[in-house]
Amino acid sequence: MSIRRYAAGDYVKVELPDEATGVAEWVWIQVTDCDVERELIMGNLDNEPLNDFGDRLRLGSSMAVSYAQIREHRKASDFTKH
């Protein structure tokens, strides 16, 4: 098994399940830290969620997310023009 490492400034797309409806939403998080041992990334929500999470989740919210929820990974440089 390979160890995944995410650096501060990276972006990850994560799947957030909606426990009430069972419909998942995919959101982008900008990574601030990574705990390889516990397989968690910490970061800030980088887009406004479509589902209603109340006051728990909105643009800029701090989050900790399991590697298992990560569906895509991009380096910050992927979003800049060369």
N, C-alpha and C positions, 0 to 999 in steps of 0.2 A: 504494500500500500504506500502510495507516495504522499508526502506531507504537502499540503497546500499552504502557501503563504500569500497573504494579502498585505500590501503596504498602505500606509497613510496616503490618502489622495486617490487611491484606486476606487472604482465603482463596481458594485455588485448588484445584480438584479435578483431579488428574492421573492419567494412565493409566500404570501401571508394568507392562511386559511381564515375564512369567516365562519366561526363556529355556529352562528345562527342559521346561515343559509347553506353552508357547505361549499359555497363558491369562493374560489381563491382569487386574490388580487396580486398582481406582480408589480413591485415598486423598485426604484433605484435607491441605493444607499451609498453615500460617500464614506469610505472607510476612514476611521480615525485611529484604530488600534486593532490588533489581531492577537488572539490567544490560541496558539497552535496546539498546545497541550489539551485544552478543553474544547477545541474545534469551534471557536466562536469568533465572530468579528463584531466590533463595536463601530458605530458610525451614526450619521445623521441622514434622515429621510430627505432625498433630493427631489422628490416630486409630490404634488398634492394627491393623496389617496382618493380614489373614486368611491370606495365603500365608506359607509358611515361608521367610524371608529370612535365617535364622540370626541371628548377632549383628550383621549389617550394617544391619538396618532394624527399628526398633521405635518405639513412641510417644515423641515428643520428639527423634528423630534429626534432625540437621542434614542438609539436602539442597540440591543445586543441580539445577534442572530446566529443560529447554528449553521455550520457548513452545510448541513443536510437541506437547508432551505434555499441555498444559493443555486441559481439556474444559469447565470452568466457572469463573467468577470471581464472587466475592461480596465486597462491602465489609463490614467488621466491623459497621457499623451495620445491615446486613441481618439480623443475629442478635439485635438488641436490640429490646425492646418500646418503642413510642412512647407 
